[in-house]
Amino acid sequence: MSEPKTELELRRAAIVAETPRWYSPSVHLLGPSLFGLSLCALAASRLEGVRWFEWITIPAFWAVSNFIEWHAHRDLLHTQKPWAKKLFDRHAVDHHGLFIESDMAIRDKREWRLVLLPGYAVLLLLFLLMPFFAGAWFAGLPNVALLFMMTGSLYVLSYEWLHLSYHLDPESFIGSLGIIRTLQRHHSVHHNPRFMKRWNMNVTIPFWDWVRGTTADEEVQADAPRGS
């Protein structure tokens, strides 16, 4: 006789069972990735005579993107707002309910749909870059516009790729990489219910967590009251 399933196992089974028959994990990952990489390649091919100060676009917009990621994660995905209920439920309820600090690994590729952003959301984020791209272009700064588009596209894709890597088998090739293990530890603490509403909000590089002092170090983890 098989042992009774745990609550987490039952939840996993229910999520897999609810997956639409048309869902393809590979398309979910590769579709937006190929679109974003194509934008980057197109932008790179149009760069001409980039001046030293124009290269500053890359670190400057990366820092802005990291700031947006931190705030969106805290204020949209972990704060209930009537107009963003589906986002909250998908992330704070479903994603955090399925992946807990001590058990972060995906068991079935169909679970990718609760790790990756919806495909339309990735495309929407990339299209939201267009007004800023156009503004820089028509201001006579084509290289800045192109570098802006490249940085923004790669940032969105890095969010997707890194987040997925944190939820892979830690013994897999990608999951066992040193840099992924380090970032995964930062992210897994966020999956502890005691910390998910306030701490370790960056999913990519925790730069803004460092700026805002929201990295749950060992002292914070030890002092946090149980059940908070």
Residue frames as qw, qx, qy, qz and C-alpha x, y, z in Angstrom:
[[0.000, 0.890, 0.457, 0.000, 0.00, 0.00, 0.00],
 [0.405, 0.485, -0.032, 0.775, 1.38, 3.41, -0.97],
 [0.284, -0.358, -0.477, 0.751, 1.92, 5.96, 1.75],
 [0.125, 0.874, 0.461, -0.092, -0.61, 8.84, 1.94],
 [0.467, 0.512, 0.098, 0.714, 0.49, 11.90, 0.05],
 [0.289, -0.380, -0.331, 0.814, 1.55, 15.04, 1.87],
 [0.214, 0.827, 0.345, -0.389, -0.29, 18.34, 1.48],
 [0.001, 0.683, -0.423, -0.595, 2.49, 19.62, -0.78],
 [0.207, -0.055, 0.898, 0.386, 2.34, 16.52, -2.98],
 [0.262, 0.618, 0.735, -0.097, -1.41, 16.90, -3.29],
 [0.124, 0.843, 0.050, -0.521, -0.98, 20.54, -4.23],
 [0.099, -0.455, 0.676, 0.571, 1.57, 19.64, -6.90],
 [0.249, 0.228, 0.916, 0.216, -0.73, 17.01, -8.33],
 [0.232, 0.765, 0.528, -0.288, -3.64, 19.45, -8.44],
 [0.058, 0.776, -0.219, -0.588, -1.56, 22.11, -10.22],
 [0.138, -0.239, 0.827, 0.491, -0.29, 19.65, -12.80],
 [0.251, 0.438, 0.863, 0.031, -3.85, 18.37, -13.33],
 [0.185, 0.832, 0.332, -0.405, -5.09, 21.95, -13.90],
 [0.200, -0.457, 0.479, 0.722, -2.48, 22.61, -16.60],
 [0.665, 0.547, 0.032, -0.508, -4.22, 23.24, -19.96],
 [0.884, 0.125, 0.415, 0.177, -3.62, 20.49, -22.51],
 [0.575, 0.774, 0.051, 0.261, -2.25, 23.05, -24.96],
 [0.300, -0.911, 0.279, 0.048, 0.44, 24.27, -22.53],
 [0.867, 0.317, -0.172, 0.344, 4.02, 23.76, -23.74],
 [0.574, -0.729, 0.042, 0.370, 6.83, 24.51, -21.26],
 [0.609, -0.032, 0.356, 0.708, 9.37, 24.78, -24.08],
 [0.186, 0.662, 0.409, 0.599, 7.28, 27.31, -26.00],
 [0.381, -0.893, -0.238, 0.007, 6.65, 29.24, -22.77],
 [0.585, -0.601, 0.185, 0.512, 10.40, 29.63, -22.27],
 [0.530, 0.005, 0.486, 0.694, 11.67, 29.85, -25.85],
 [0.229, 0.772, 0.502, 0.315, 8.98, 32.10, -27.37],
 [0.171, -0.984, -0.049, 0.030, 9.67, 35.24, -25.29],
 [0.625, -0.523, 0.347, 0.464, 13.40, 34.39, -25.11],
 [0.558, 0.238, 0.523, 0.599, 13.80, 34.29, -28.88],
 [0.125, 0.889, 0.342, 0.276, 11.77, 37.48, -29.28],
 [0.374, -0.908, 0.075, 0.174, 13.89, 39.30, -26.69],
 [0.638, -0.329, 0.449, 0.532, 17.18, 38.03, -28.11],
 [0.476, 0.533, 0.494, 0.496, 16.07, 39.06, -31.60],
 [0.054, -0.982, -0.155, -0.094, 15.45, 42.59, -30.31],
 [0.538, -0.716, 0.283, 0.345, 18.94, 42.63, -28.80],
 [0.643, 0.025, 0.530, 0.552, 20.56, 41.37, -31.99],
 [0.316, 0.768, 0.410, 0.377, 18.70, 43.94, -34.08],
 [0.227, -0.973, -0.004, 0.042, 19.67, 46.76, -31.72],
 [0.632, -0.512, 0.382, 0.439, 23.32, 45.65, -31.62],
 [0.614, 0.295, 0.512, 0.524, 23.49, 45.56, -35.41],
 [0.176, 0.874, 0.303, 0.335, 22.42, 49.23, -35.58],
 [0.486, -0.795, 0.014, 0.363, 24.97, 50.63, -33.14],
 [0.639, 0.580, 0.031, 0.505, 27.48, 53.01, -34.71],
 [0.332, 0.489, -0.265, 0.761, 30.37, 54.88, -33.14],
 [0.584, -0.708, -0.396, -0.034, 29.23, 54.54, -29.54],
 [0.137, 0.704, -0.343, 0.606, 30.77, 57.31, -27.42],
 [0.319, 0.105, -0.799, 0.500, 32.08, 56.62, -23.93],
 [0.278, -0.014, 0.463, -0.841, 29.23, 58.35, -22.11],
 [0.704, 0.033, -0.313, -0.636, 26.63, 56.44, -24.11],
 [0.557, 0.054, -0.824, 0.094, 27.88, 53.16, -22.61],
 [0.103, -0.095, 0.630, -0.764, 26.69, 54.50, -19.24],
 [0.659, -0.074, -0.216, -0.716, 23.18, 53.66, -20.47],
 [0.693, -0.006, -0.718, -0.060, 23.83, 49.99, -19.66],
 [0.350, -0.116, -0.738, 0.565, 24.66, 50.20, -15.91],
 [0.218, -0.012, 0.220, -0.951, 22.27, 53.11, -15.39],
 [0.682, -0.057, -0.279, -0.674, 19.24, 51.35, -16.85],
 [0.608, -0.042, -0.785, 0.110, 20.25, 48.05, -15.24],
 [0.129, -0.052, -0.634, 0.761, 20.11, 49.78, -11.83],
 [0.461, 0.019, 0.023, -0.887, 16.71, 51.29, -12.69],
 [0.704, -0.014, -0.594, -0.389, 15.43, 47.87, -13.79],
 [0.448, -0.041, -0.802, 0.393, 16.64, 46.30, -10.54],
 [0.141, 0.045, 0.405, -0.902, 14.77, 49.02, -8.63],
 [0.619, 0.022, -0.242, -0.747, 11.58, 48.33, -10.61],
 [0.635, -0.008, -0.770, -0.065, 11.93, 44.59, -10.02],
 [0.218, -0.038, -0.732, 0.645, 12.28, 45.10, -6.27],
 [0.319, 0.101, 0.264, -0.905, 9.25, 47.38, -6.03],
 [0.655, 0.053, -0.439, -0.613, 7.04, 45.34, -8.36],
 [0.530, -0.022, -0.839, 0.119, 7.81, 42.17, -6.43],
 [0.111, -0.147, -0.672, 0.717, 6.98, 43.78, -3.10],
 [0.272, 0.261, 0.232, -0.897, 4.09, 46.05, -4.09],
 [0.636, 0.189, -0.357, -0.658, 2.33, 43.97, -6.78],
 [0.652, 0.094, -0.744, -0.114, 3.17, 40.33, -6.14],
 [0.425, -0.172, -0.770, 0.443, 3.07, 40.42, -2.33],
 [0.132, 0.229, 0.379, -0.887, 0.55, 43.17, -1.66],
 [0.236, 0.510, 0.823, 0.090, -3.11, 42.57, -2.44],
 [0.146, 0.316, -0.081, -0.934, -4.53, 45.19, -4.76],
 [0.637, 0.420, 0.503, -0.406, -8.02, 44.87, -6.28],
 [0.591, 0.718, -0.164, -0.328, -6.76, 45.59, -9.81],
 [0.351, 0.566, -0.746, -0.020, -3.88, 43.08, -9.58],
 [0.778, -0.286, 0.413, -0.377, -5.58, 40.18, -7.79],
 [0.960, 0.274, -0.057, -0.027, -4.64, 37.61, -10.45],
 [0.452, 0.642, -0.499, 0.367, -0.97, 38.58, -10.20],
 [0.351, -0.535, 0.575, -0.510, -1.06, 38.28, -6.41],
 [0.903, -0.083, 0.279, -0.317, -2.86, 34.93, -6.47],
 [0.867, 0.435, -0.229, 0.078, -0.56, 33.47, -9.11],
 [0.401, 0.572, -0.538, 0.471, 2.59, 34.49, -7.23],
 [0.234, -0.454, 0.582, -0.632, 1.95, 34.80, -3.50],
 [0.809, -0.097, 0.336, -0.472, -0.63, 32.00, -3.33],
 [0.957, 0.276, -0.021, -0.093, 0.17, 29.50, -6.09],
 [0.585, 0.599, -0.454, 0.305, 3.91, 29.97, -6.64],
 [0.093, -0.535, 0.639, -0.545, 4.79, 30.32, -2.94],
 [0.817, -0.186, 0.307, -0.451, 2.34, 27.59, -2.03],
 [0.952, 0.279, -0.121, -0.018, 4.02, 25.12, -4.37],
 [0.677, 0.378, -0.367, 0.514, 7.67, 26.02, -3.79],
 [0.568, -0.820, -0.028, -0.054, 8.79, 26.32, -0.18],
 [0.063, -0.865, 0.496, -0.032, 12.21, 27.17, 1.21],
 [0.515, -0.395, 0.760, -0.005, 13.13, 23.54, 1.91],
 [0.578, 0.247, 0.755, 0.184, 11.73, 22.19, -1.36],
 [0.175, 0.674, -0.108, -0.709, 12.30, 24.58, -4.27],
 [0.131, -0.239, 0.801, 0.532, 12.83, 22.14, -7.13],
 [0.666, 0.261, -0.186, -0.674, 10.42, 21.63, -10.00],
 [0.584, -0.087, 0.803, -0.074, 9.20, 18.04, -10.30],
 [0.537, 0.493, 0.660, 0.181, 7.33, 18.31, -13.59],
 [0.284, 0.054, 0.298, 0.910, 7.98, 20.72, -16.49],
 [0.129, -0.676, -0.575, -0.441, 4.32, 21.70, -16.42],
 [0.443, -0.732, -0.336, 0.394, 5.13, 23.50, -13.16],
 [0.421, 0.048, 0.172, 0.889, 7.13, 25.99, -15.26],
 [0.052, -0.658, -0.452, -0.600, 3.92, 27.94, -15.79],
 [0.491, -0.836, -0.244, -0.019, 4.05, 28.96, -12.10],
 [0.634, -0.426, 0.091, 0.639, 7.70, 29.99, -12.27],
 [0.313, 0.141, 0.394, 0.853, 7.94, 31.81, -15.60],
 [0.252, 0.381, 0.176, -0.872, 6.00, 34.99, -16.19],
 [0.645, 0.545, 0.516, -0.145, 3.01, 34.57, -18.48],
 [0.574, 0.184, 0.446, 0.662, 4.25, 34.86, -22.07],
 [0.128, 0.828, 0.367, 0.405, 2.07, 37.89, -22.70],
 [0.428, -0.884, -0.046, 0.182, 3.57, 39.62, -19.63],
 [0.627, -0.302, 0.340, 0.633, 7.12, 39.25, -20.98],
 [0.371, 0.456, 0.490, 0.644, 6.07, 40.63, -24.36],
 [0.139, -0.923, -0.319, -0.165, 4.18, 43.47, -22.65],
 [0.537, -0.725, 0.086, 0.423, 7.25, 44.41, -20.60],
 [0.545, -0.040, 0.438, 0.714, 9.34, 44.52, -23.77],
 [0.185, 0.661, 0.495, 0.532, 6.78, 46.63, -25.60],
 [0.318, -0.908, -0.246, 0.122, 6.62, 49.03, -22.64],
 [0.563, -0.407, 0.210, 0.688, 10.23, 49.89, -23.43],
 [0.466, 0.493, 0.494, 0.544, 9.22, 51.26, -26.83],
 [0.006, -0.965, -0.222, -0.141, 8.13, 54.78, -25.75],
 [0.477, -0.784, 0.241, 0.315, 11.45, 55.35, -23.96],
 [0.647, 0.009, 0.531, 0.547, 13.32, 53.92, -26.94],
 [0.336, 0.721, 0.443, 0.413, 11.43, 56.25, -29.28],
 [0.211, -0.971, -0.080, 0.079, 12.02, 59.26, -27.01],
 [0.538, -0.577, 0.390, 0.474, 15.79, 58.75, -27.01],
 [0.581, 0.255, 0.578, 0.513, 15.82, 58.03, -30.76],
 [0.213, 0.819, 0.382, 0.371, 13.93, 61.19, -31.71],
 [0.347, -0.916, 0.046, 0.195, 16.00, 63.21, -29.24],
 [0.472, 0.789, -0.388, 0.065, 18.97, 62.46, -31.48],
 [0.311, -0.564, 0.743, -0.183, 20.48, 59.77, -29.28],
 [0.849, 0.174, -0.357, -0.349, 20.12, 56.60, -31.38],
 [0.496, 0.271, -0.777, 0.277, 22.91, 54.72, -29.61],
 [0.225, -0.153, 0.633, -0.725, 21.36, 55.45, -26.21],
 [0.760, 0.082, 0.021, -0.645, 18.01, 54.23, -27.54],
 [0.788, 0.250, -0.548, -0.129, 19.54, 51.02, -28.86],
 [0.293, 0.247, -0.787, 0.484, 21.55, 50.34, -25.69],
 [0.462, -0.112, 0.409, -0.779, 18.43, 51.04, -23.66],
 [0.852, 0.117, -0.178, -0.479, 16.48, 48.45, -25.66],
 [0.651, 0.281, -0.692, 0.137, 19.29, 45.89, -25.36],
 [0.042, 0.238, -0.720, 0.650, 19.62, 46.38, -21.60],
 [0.602, -0.052, 0.274, -0.748, 15.89, 46.27, -20.96],
 [0.851, 0.168, -0.361, -0.341, 15.37, 43.15, -23.07],
 [0.565, 0.252, -0.733, 0.283, 18.26, 41.29, -21.47],
 [0.182, -0.241, 0.615, -0.729, 17.11, 42.29, -17.99],
 [0.776, -0.012, 0.083, -0.625, 13.62, 40.86, -18.54],
 [0.851, 0.222, -0.466, -0.099, 15.11, 37.66, -19.95],
 [0.307, 0.343, -0.741, 0.489, 17.65, 37.39, -17.12],
 [0.507, -0.207, 0.430, -0.718, 14.78, 37.57, -14.64],
 [0.899, 0.104, -0.103, -0.412, 13.08, 34.65, -16.38],
 [0.742, 0.344, -0.561, 0.130, 16.20, 32.52, -16.83],
 [0.112, 0.372, -0.700, 0.599, 17.56, 33.07, -13.33],
 [0.622, -0.183, 0.346, -0.679, 14.22, 32.51, -11.62],
 [0.928, 0.136, -0.227, -0.263, 13.74, 29.25, -13.49],
 [0.572, 0.404, -0.647, 0.303, 17.29, 28.15, -12.63],
 [0.212, -0.386, 0.615, -0.654, 16.60, 28.60, -8.90],
 [0.774, -0.030, 0.333, -0.538, 13.78, 26.08, -9.18],
 [0.752, 0.360, -0.534, -0.142, 15.70, 23.41, -11.08],
 [0.936, -0.278, -0.166, 0.137, 17.11, 20.30, -9.48],
 [0.250, -0.907, 0.334, 0.064, 20.12, 21.54, -7.44],
 [0.675, -0.299, 0.612, 0.284, 22.08, 18.53, -8.73],
 [0.686, 0.648, 0.302, 0.138, 21.44, 19.41, -12.40],
 [0.625, 0.227, 0.079, 0.743, 24.16, 21.10, -14.46],
 [0.007, 0.664, 0.103, 0.740, 22.60, 24.56, -14.17],
 [0.622, -0.719, -0.163, -0.264, 21.37, 24.12, -10.61],
 [0.854, -0.350, -0.080, 0.376, 24.81, 23.04, -9.41],
 [0.467, 0.568, -0.050, 0.676, 26.66, 26.09, -10.75],
 [0.423, -0.222, -0.468, 0.743, 28.25, 28.13, -7.96],
 [0.079, -0.052, -0.011, -0.995, 26.67, 31.47, -8.91],
 [0.544, -0.321, -0.514, -0.580, 23.23, 29.84, -9.23],
 [0.604, -0.347, -0.667, 0.263, 23.58, 28.14, -5.83],
 [0.247, -0.133, -0.332, 0.901, 24.47, 31.49, -4.24],
 [0.293, -0.098, -0.176, -0.935, 21.55, 33.34, -5.82],
 [0.587, -0.298, -0.681, -0.321, 19.22, 30.41, -5.16],
 [0.435, -0.292, -0.663, 0.535, 20.00, 30.58, -1.43],
 [0.043, 0.091, 0.138, -0.985, 19.03, 34.26, -1.43],
 [0.480, -0.113, -0.413, -0.766, 15.79, 33.49, -3.26],
 [0.548, -0.248, -0.798, -0.031, 14.90, 30.41, -1.20],
 [0.175, -0.214, -0.577, 0.768, 14.88, 32.49, 2.01],
 [0.318, 0.047, -0.100, -0.942, 12.23, 34.66, 0.36],
 [0.593, -0.139, -0.658, -0.443, 10.13, 31.49, -0.03],
 [0.282, -0.229, -0.790, 0.494, 9.97, 31.14, 3.74],
 [0.163, -0.763, -0.549, -0.301, 6.54, 32.54, 4.76],
 [0.467, -0.711, -0.248, 0.464, 8.22, 34.50, 7.58],
 [0.348, -0.444, 0.243, 0.789, 10.24, 36.55, 5.09],
 [0.393, 0.366, 0.664, 0.519, 8.34, 36.66, 1.80],
 [0.066, 0.896, 0.430, 0.089, 6.49, 39.94, 2.41],
 [0.190, -0.967, 0.096, 0.138, 9.52, 42.00, 3.32],
 [0.438, -0.642, 0.552, 0.303, 12.86, 40.33, 2.67],
 [0.399, -0.181, 0.773, 0.458, 14.96, 39.25, -0.35],
 [0.532, 0.645, 0.325, -0.442, 12.72, 40.89, -2.93],
 [0.307, 0.662, -0.525, -0.438, 15.23, 40.88, -5.78],
 [0.951, 0.129, 0.265, -0.096, 15.04, 37.77, -7.93],
 [0.718, 0.607, -0.193, 0.281, 17.99, 38.57, -10.18],
 [0.531, 0.203, -0.432, 0.701, 21.00, 40.24, -8.57],
 [0.402, -0.738, -0.520, 0.153, 20.10, 41.48, -5.05],
 [0.353, 0.263, -0.069, 0.895, 21.50, 44.97, -5.61],
 [0.299, -0.546, -0.114, -0.774, 18.38, 46.84, -4.50],
 [0.788, -0.498, -0.362, 0.002, 17.96, 44.52, -1.53],
 [0.648, -0.099, -0.240, 0.716, 21.42, 45.71, -0.52],
 [0.069, 0.392, 0.056, 0.916, 20.49, 49.38, -1.13],
 [0.525, -0.525, -0.176, -0.647, 17.26, 49.11, 0.88],
 [0.136, -0.372, 0.777, -0.488, 18.65, 46.81, 3.57],
 [0.820, -0.019, 0.125, -0.558, 16.14, 44.05, 2.84],
 [0.620, 0.294, -0.728, -0.003, 18.52, 41.10, 2.71],
 [0.811, -0.504, 0.059, -0.290, 17.58, 38.61, 5.41],
 [0.345, 0.540, -0.727, 0.246, 21.00, 37.71, 6.75],
 [0.545, -0.118, -0.806, 0.196, 21.59, 35.12, 9.47],
 [0.055, -0.080, -0.538, 0.837, 20.90, 37.63, 12.23],
 [0.490, 0.018, -0.100, -0.866, 17.57, 38.66, 10.72],
 [0.677, -0.047, -0.662, -0.317, 16.58, 35.02, 10.22],
 [0.420, -0.090, -0.786, 0.445, 17.46, 34.14, 13.79],
 [0.052, 0.125, 0.424, -0.895, 15.55, 37.10, 15.26],
 [0.442, -0.113, -0.412, -0.788, 12.39, 36.74, 13.15],
 [0.532, -0.099, 0.619, -0.569, 9.52, 35.49, 15.31],
 [0.112, 0.080, 0.965, 0.223, 8.15, 32.10, 14.35],
 [0.179, 0.613, 0.767, -0.061, 4.89, 32.26, 12.49],
 [0.057, 0.707, 0.068, -0.702, 5.43, 35.90, 11.40]]
